[in-house]
């Protein structure tokens, strides 16, 4: 009787071990799968974010460059400049510094251009001063030379009054 | 079942059991090693593919930045074919300025120095020249992936610059990070 019980128990044990044999593979596969999914998901999220942020930055950067290069071709005075700025950034306005004869346009802290004009003009009826005779457009900030452009920034900037 | 057959069954069970335990222990190590190896291989392959997109983006931004600088130089300085040649050589040759311009754009985008350096270590700067076409009077310059700026000269003087591709430049249409595929235990 004892022997019969032992043989039954051993047979059950054999099937149990066979089951374990199949289950352990599943466990390792699941562990590996979890590791793979966690690592790749982190990479996907991080790299997608970099890709998107840079693409968004390009979007603003290219429009700022377009203003700078467009100004060199078509702008004569600060009113022209304001129109060009509004074409690319309807919600952002540049500001004139009458004392420095410059106009600063800042789409963001990384996207700044400073235009230098040759003379100041005054509307005799309204007394509003504006800048004329575009001389140059400083793109130091766009080139990454932030310090150079900060030095050029006028501290007596006046809001443009011609619009 | 008689006693003799029971004895045989017990002996057979014990032998099978021992054999199964040996197999279990052997396979355990094998499965563990295989699972780790395949996961690492598939992870590395995905990360490599993923990083390659950022490498391509970095190099495209380098070309894009050089192209804008060249257009600006041609519009703000001497408008001659000779100036084009010297401006292009100066822009391409100044690797520090190229890095600075790319890094400035990335910093403005909110990408920190560590991530930038990680990409730069793999990408470096765009290789070769951006000058794609250099026929007399007609020059074409690469301004990133699928982007070309056209300069035309007449008698050595700049006649026209077509940089509309730069103004419309959009990498989102051409570069994408693929979602990871399923893990395979092979």
Interface residues (C-beta under 8 A of the other chain):
Chain A: X3 X4 X6 X7 X10 X11 X13 X14 X17 X18 X20 X21 X24 X25 X28 X29 X31 X32 X33 X35 X36 X37 X39 X40 X41 X43 X44 X47 X48 X50 X51 X52 X53 X54 X55 X56 X57 X58 X59 X60 X61 X62 X63 X65 X66 X68 X69 X72 X73 X108 X109 X110 X111 X136 X137 X139 X141 X142 X143 X144 X145 X146
Chain B: X1 X3 X6 X7 X9 X10 X13 X14 X16 X17 X20 X21 X23 X24 X27 X28 X31 X32 X34 X35 X36 X38 X39 X42 X43 X46 X47 X50 X51 X53 X54 X57 X61 X64 X68 X69 X71 X72 X75 X76 X97 X100 X101 X103 X104 X105 X106 X107 X108 X109 X110 X111 X115 X119 X163 X166 X167 X169 X170 X171 X172 X175 X176 X177 X179 X180 X183 X185
